[in-house]
C-alpha cells in the first residue's frame, strides 16, 4: 500500500500556501474524488476542444462528469501515473484546488514502477476497465461527437509517435491533464503542478512532453518547456484533406489549435 506524500516544500517561490500531495486509489476518498471531478467539469466547461467533441454536454451533465471519472478512476489505479493534487489553506481548512496527472512512458516503465503495483491493484484495474466498458456500451455519452473525438485522438497519437522518434525520449514523462479550479486561478497553482513534473524530470533524468492549449502555453513556457510544433486536428491541410469532425476550412483559424511542448532536463545537455 502506498499513501499520500508528506506536505511538500513550497512548489513555487513565494507560494508557500500551496501543498502538493500524491493520491492513489488507497487514499482518494469519495469526498476528494467528487471535489476533483467538480474542478475538472467546471474548468473544462468552456474549453474549445472539449466543447467541439461534446457539443451538447451541458444537456447531459451526469455523462460529462462520468467521463472525467473514467479518466481519474483509471489513473488512480495505474502504477505508471502519478495523480498530484494541489491544496491551499482557506480559513484554516485545506482545500483541493487543482490536480495534474503525469505518466511515465517507454520500455523502461514496467521495471521502474513495479514497486507501485500489486496483485490486488491489478485486479481492481481490470474490474474497473470491465465495468467502464460495459457502462459505455449500455449508456453511451449522448453528447459525444465521434468524428471530432476520433480526429483529436489522432493528434495525440501523432504527437506520441513524434516523441518516440526524438533522441533520448525513449522513456519520458507525459502530462495527461492539468486542471485548476477557476475560482483559484492566477495564484500559482497551475505552475506548482507543472513544476512537480519538472522536478521529477530533473531528479530522474527523464524528459517531459505535453500537448498545451493556447491558454496554457504561458505557464509551461515559464516552467522551461519549449514548443516543438503546433497541434491541430480540426482544420484541413494539403496533407490532411477535409473530413467530418473538422471545424472549418478557414485558413489561419486558431480554433482548438494547441502546441506540442517538451522539457529536457539539464543533465541531458551534459551528455
Number of C-alpha atoms within 10 A of each C-alpha: 12 13 13 15 11 10 12 12 13 14 22 16 9 9 15 12 16 25 23 25 18 21 19 22 20 13 15 16 11 9 8 15 17 14 15 23 19 14 21 22 18 17 18 16 14 11 13 15 21 17 18 21 20 20 15 15 20 13 11 13 13 11 19 21 17 16 17 16 18 15 12 19 20 19 21 22 23 21 22 19 22 21 21 23 23 23 20 20 13 10 7 7 9 14 16 23 23 27 26 22 22 25 22 22 20 13 11 12 15 15 8 12 14 11 11 16 16 11 8 10 18 14 12 15 18 14 12 16 15 12 12 19 14 12 12 14 10 9 11 12 18 14 18 19 16 13 14 22 17 13 20 22 12 14 17 16 12 12 20 17 11 13 21 15 11 9 7 14 19 15 18 25 24 21 19 16 17 19 23 26 21 14 11 13 14 10 13 17 28 23 18 24 26 24 19 17 25 23 14 16 19 17 11 12 17 24 24 27 25 23 24 22 18 14 9 14 18 13 17 21 14 12 15 15 21 17 18 12 12 16 20 20 24 25 23 17 12 6 6 9 10 15 14 11 19 18 19 14 13 9 9 7 12 13 15 20 17 21 20 24 22 23 23 21 20 12 12 12 7 6 5
